[in-house]
Amino acid sequence: MNKLTILIVDDEMLSRKALVSGVDWEKLGIGKVLDASSAEAARKYFMEERVDLALIDIEMPGESGLDLLEWVRQEARLKIPCAFLTCHASFDYAQTAIRLERFDYLLKPAVYTEVEALVKRMIESCTDAVERQQVEEYGRQYLREKEMDGRKYEKEASNTGDIVDEQIQYIRTHLFEKLSLTELAYKAGLNPNYFNKVFKARTGDTVNKFIINERMQLAASLLQKGNLKAYAVAELVGYDNYSHFVNMFKKTYGVSPDQWRGKNEGRQAAVLIHSVSLLSGSAAAGT
């Protein structure tokens, strides 16, 4: 901990100077000892210096030590440990001192060993307060960082989702072209591994699996129409190797492209016959 600064406020010069020179402040961890002869002089120190703790005489002409402490707490808003020096203990003084959160008091003339013991307790209190403040600030900083991380994650997730959606649209309109994870990741401005990860989180499939599924769905639709040869369909969905196309189609649908066409042609014929029979029945009923 850095060296502390103590302020001694006492209108009696001999008493004040005796404390300044008689106590081994360095041993206590006090690096600077300030002294003031009045509340007015003390206020200047409080406003111009960093004061960590104070010993204040209660009975002073003009403004008393109680008046000064009230200013310290209410006007300066300082929570530093402050102890009183007094020639006699007074119940009225004690009531006011407690209300103003004074640390303790010593009867004058103060014994140096008692002063040292009191200052030690004040420093411990000061250290505890600093540590609590540091812990609280760490906690606040941690929460702020978590909140910022959460907002950043939400923003990045939203942006990444938009990027994935753009690439999905690109894939669906370019199935006849050569498509690869590396190329799509480059277009998205993302690392291929990361792009593949966020793509799967968005769609449930890796990029390559998604491309295959989209190509097979389009191929099945084209074959079902019955107007195109299977090899022509293969080329339209991006396969220049017909054997590879047939293998992927079988893996997806369990039958070859021609078998798929045959099954669907049979299904279409059955539907057509059923429709004709219904029309015939309606016509017969009308005659």
C-alpha positions as CSV (number, residue, x, y, z in Angstrom):
1,M,0.0,0.0,0.0
2,N,1.2,3.6,-0.7
3,K,2.4,5.8,2.1
4,L,-0.6,7.6,3.8
5,T,-1.1,11.2,4.7
6,I,-2.5,12.2,8.1
7,L,-3.8,15.6,9.2
8,I,-3.6,16.7,12.8
9,V,-5.9,19.6,13.7
10,D,-5.4,21.3,17.1
11,D,-5.4,25.0,18.0
12,E,-2.9,24.3,20.8
13,M,0.5,24.6,19.0
14,L,2.6,22.7,21.6
15,S,0.1,19.8,21.7
16,R,0.0,19.7,17.9
17,K,3.8,19.9,17.4
18,A,4.3,17.3,20.1
19,L,2.2,14.8,18.2
20,V,3.9,15.7,14.9
21,S,7.4,15.0,16.3
22,G,6.7,12.5,19.0
23,V,5.1,9.7,17.1
24,D,7.1,7.4,14.8
25,W,4.8,8.0,11.8
26,E,7.1,6.3,9.3
27,K,6.9,3.0,11.3
28,L,3.1,3.3,11.0
29,G,3.2,3.7,7.2
30,I,2.5,7.4,7.3
31,G,4.5,9.2,4.6
32,K,3.2,12.8,5.2
33,V,2.1,14.5,8.4
34,L,0.1,17.7,7.9
35,D,-1.0,20.0,10.8
36,A,-3.5,22.8,11.1
37,S,-4.4,25.2,13.9
38,S,-8.0,25.7,12.9
39,A,-10.9,24.2,11.1
40,E,-10.5,26.8,8.3
41,A,-6.8,25.8,7.8
42,A,-7.8,22.2,7.9
43,R,-10.4,22.7,5.2
44,K,-7.7,24.0,2.8
45,Y,-5.7,20.9,3.3
46,F,-8.8,18.7,2.7
47,M,-9.4,20.6,-0.6
48,E,-5.8,20.8,-1.8
49,E,-4.2,17.6,-0.5
50,R,-5.1,13.9,-0.4
51,V,-5.8,13.3,3.3
52,D,-6.2,9.6,4.2
53,L,-7.0,10.0,8.0
54,A,-7.3,12.8,10.5
55,L,-6.9,13.5,14.3
56,I,-9.1,16.5,15.2
57,D,-9.3,18.4,18.5
58,I,-12.9,18.9,19.5
59,E,-12.5,22.1,21.6
60,M,-11.3,24.8,19.3
61,P,-12.2,28.5,19.2
62,G,-14.7,29.5,16.4
63,E,-15.5,26.3,14.6
64,S,-15.1,23.2,16.7
65,G,-13.8,19.8,15.7
66,L,-17.4,18.6,15.4
67,D,-18.2,21.4,13.0
68,L,-15.1,20.5,10.9
69,L,-16.1,16.8,10.8
70,E,-19.6,17.7,9.8
71,W,-18.1,19.6,6.9
72,V,-15.9,16.7,6.0
73,R,-18.8,14.3,5.9
74,Q,-21.5,16.4,4.4
75,E,-19.7,19.0,2.2
76,A,-16.5,17.3,1.2
77,R,-18.2,13.9,1.3
78,L,-15.1,12.2,2.5
79,K,-15.4,8.8,4.3
80,I,-11.8,8.8,5.7
81,P,-11.3,7.7,9.3
82,C,-11.3,10.6,11.7
83,A,-10.6,10.4,15.4
84,F,-11.1,13.1,18.1
85,L,-8.7,14.6,20.6
86,T,-10.5,16.0,23.7
87,C,-9.7,17.3,27.1
88,H,-12.7,15.6,28.6
89,A,-15.3,13.0,27.5
90,S,-18.8,14.5,27.0
91,F,-22.0,12.7,26.4
92,D,-23.2,15.5,24.0
93,Y,-19.9,15.3,22.1
94,A,-20.2,11.5,21.9
95,Q,-23.8,11.7,20.5
96,T,-22.7,14.1,17.7
97,A,-19.5,12.3,17.0
98,I,-21.4,9.0,16.5
99,R,-23.8,10.7,14.1
100,L,-20.8,12.0,12.1
101,E,-19.2,8.6,12.0
102,R,-16.1,9.5,13.9
103,F,-13.6,6.6,14.3
104,D,-12.7,7.0,18.0
105,Y,-11.3,9.6,20.5
106,L,-8.3,10.1,22.8
107,L,-8.1,12.2,25.9
108,K,-5.5,15.0,25.9
109,P,-2.6,15.0,26.6
110,A,-2.4,11.9,24.4
111,V,0.0,9.2,25.2
112,Y,2.1,8.4,22.1
113,T,1.7,4.7,22.4
114,E,-2.1,5.2,22.5
115,V,-1.9,7.5,19.5
116,E,0.1,4.8,17.6
117,A,-2.4,2.1,18.6
118,L,-5.3,4.2,17.4
119,V,-3.7,5.2,14.2
120,K,-2.9,1.5,13.5
121,R,-6.6,0.7,13.8
122,M,-7.5,3.6,11.6
123,I,-5.0,2.5,8.9
124,E,-6.4,-1.1,9.1
125,S,-9.9,0.4,8.6
126,C,-8.6,2.5,5.8
127,T,-7.0,-0.5,4.1
128,D,-10.1,-2.6,4.5
129,A,-12.1,0.1,2.9
130,V,-9.7,0.4,0.0
131,E,-9.8,-3.4,-0.5
132,R,-13.6,-3.4,-0.3
133,Q,-13.7,-0.6,-2.8
134,Q,-11.2,-2.5,-5.1
135,V,-13.3,-5.6,-4.9
136,E,-16.5,-3.7,-5.6
137,E,-14.9,-2.0,-8.5
138,Y,-13.6,-5.3,-9.8
139,G,-17.1,-6.7,-9.5
140,R,-18.6,-3.7,-11.3
141,Q,-15.9,-3.9,-14.0
142,Y,-16.5,-7.7,-14.4
143,L,-20.2,-7.1,-14.8
144,R,-19.6,-4.3,-17.3
145,E,-17.3,-6.5,-19.3
146,K,-19.8,-9.4,-19.3
147,E,-22.5,-7.0,-20.4
148,M,-20.3,-5.7,-23.2
149,D,-19.3,-9.2,-24.2
150,G,-23.0,-10.2,-24.3
151,R,-23.9,-7.2,-26.5
152,K,-20.9,-7.9,-28.7
153,Y,-21.8,-11.6,-29.0
154,E,-25.4,-10.7,-29.9
155,K,-24.2,-8.2,-32.5
156,E,-21.7,-10.7,-33.9
157,A,-24.3,-13.5,-33.9
158,S,-26.8,-11.3,-35.7
159,N,-24.2,-10.2,-38.3
160,T,-22.9,-13.7,-38.7
161,G,-26.5,-15.0,-39.2
162,D,-27.0,-12.4,-41.9
163,I,-23.7,-13.5,-43.6
164,V,-24.8,-17.2,-43.5
165,D,-28.2,-16.3,-45.0
166,E,-26.5,-14.4,-47.8
167,Q,-24.3,-17.5,-48.6
168,I,-27.4,-19.8,-48.5
169,Q,-29.1,-17.6,-51.1
170,Y,-25.9,-17.6,-53.2
171,I,-25.6,-21.4,-53.0
172,R,-29.2,-21.9,-54.1
173,T,-28.8,-19.6,-57.1
174,H,-25.4,-21.0,-58.2
175,L,-25.9,-24.8,-57.8
176,F,-24.7,-25.3,-61.4
177,E,-21.3,-23.8,-60.6
178,K,-18.3,-25.1,-58.7
179,L,-18.9,-24.4,-55.0
180,S,-16.5,-25.0,-52.1
181,L,-16.3,-24.2,-48.4
182,T,-13.1,-22.2,-49.0
183,E,-14.6,-20.1,-51.7
184,L,-17.8,-19.4,-49.8
185,A,-15.9,-18.6,-46.6
186,Y,-13.7,-16.2,-48.6
187,K,-16.8,-14.5,-50.0
188,A,-18.2,-14.2,-46.4
189,G,-14.9,-12.8,-45.1
190,L,-14.6,-15.5,-42.5
191,N,-12.1,-18.3,-41.7
192,P,-13.3,-21.5,-43.4
193,N,-13.4,-23.5,-40.1
194,Y,-15.3,-20.8,-38.3
195,F,-17.7,-20.3,-41.3
196,N,-18.4,-24.0,-41.4
197,K,-19.2,-23.9,-37.7
198,V,-21.6,-21.0,-37.8
199,F,-23.2,-22.3,-41.0
200,K,-23.9,-25.6,-39.2
201,A,-25.3,-23.8,-36.2
202,R,-27.6,-21.9,-38.5
203,T,-28.7,-24.7,-40.9
204,G,-28.0,-28.0,-39.1
205,D,-25.7,-29.1,-41.9
206,T,-22.1,-28.4,-42.8
207,V,-21.5,-26.3,-45.9
208,N,-20.7,-29.3,-48.1
209,K,-23.6,-31.4,-46.8
210,F,-26.0,-28.4,-47.4
211,I,-24.8,-28.0,-51.0
212,I,-25.3,-31.7,-51.7
213,N,-28.8,-31.7,-50.3
214,E,-29.8,-28.7,-52.3
215,R,-28.4,-30.2,-55.5
216,M,-30.2,-33.5,-54.9
217,Q,-33.5,-31.8,-54.2
218,L,-33.2,-29.8,-57.4
219,A,-32.2,-32.9,-59.4
220,A,-35.2,-34.8,-58.0
221,S,-37.5,-32.0,-59.0
222,L,-36.1,-31.8,-62.5
223,L,-36.2,-35.6,-63.0
224,Q,-39.8,-35.6,-61.8
225,K,-40.8,-33.3,-64.6
226,G,-39.6,-36.0,-67.0
227,N,-38.4,-33.6,-69.7
228,L,-34.6,-33.9,-69.2
229,K,-32.2,-36.8,-69.5
230,A,-30.5,-37.8,-66.2
231,Y,-27.0,-36.7,-67.5
232,A,-28.4,-33.3,-68.4
233,V,-29.9,-32.9,-64.9
234,A,-26.5,-33.8,-63.5
235,E,-24.8,-31.0,-65.4
236,L,-27.6,-28.5,-64.4
237,V,-27.0,-29.2,-60.7
238,G,-23.2,-28.9,-60.9
239,Y,-21.9,-32.4,-61.6
240,D,-19.6,-32.9,-64.6
241,N,-19.0,-36.5,-63.5
242,Y,-22.2,-38.4,-64.1
243,S,-21.1,-41.5,-62.1
244,H,-20.5,-39.3,-59.1
245,F,-23.9,-37.7,-59.5
246,V,-25.6,-41.1,-59.7
247,N,-23.8,-42.3,-56.5
248,M,-24.8,-39.2,-54.6
249,F,-28.4,-39.5,-55.8
250,K,-28.6,-43.1,-54.7
251,K,-27.1,-42.2,-51.3
252,T,-29.7,-39.5,-50.9
253,Y,-32.9,-41.2,-52.2
254,G,-32.0,-44.9,-52.3
255,V,-32.6,-45.3,-56.0
256,S,-30.8,-44.2,-59.2
257,P,-32.0,-41.1,-61.1
258,D,-33.7,-43.3,-63.8
259,Q,-35.5,-45.4,-61.1
260,W,-36.6,-42.2,-59.4
261,R,-38.0,-40.9,-62.7
262,G,-39.7,-44.2,-63.3
263,K,-41.3,-44.3,-59.9
264,N,-42.6,-40.7,-60.3
265,E,-43.8,-41.3,-63.9
266,G,-45.8,-44.3,-62.6
267,R,-47.2,-42.2,-59.8
268,Q,-48.1,-39.4,-62.2
269,A,-49.8,-42.0,-64.5
270,A,-51.8,-43.4,-61.6
271,V,-53.0,-39.9,-60.7
272,L,-53.9,-39.2,-64.3
273,I,-55.9,-42.5,-64.6
274,H,-57.7,-41.7,-61.3
275,S,-58.6,-38.2,-62.5
276,V,-59.9,-39.5,-65.9
277,S,-62.1,-42.2,-64.1
278,L,-63.6,-39.5,-61.8
279,L,-64.4,-37.4,-64.8
280,S,-65.9,-40.3,-66.7
281,G,-68.1,-41.2,-63.7
282,S,-69.3,-37.6,-63.4
283,A,-70.2,-37.5,-67.1
284,A,-72.1,-40.9,-66.9
285,A,-74.1,-39.6,-63.9
286,G,-75.1,-36.6,-65.8
287,T,-76.6,-38.5,-68.8
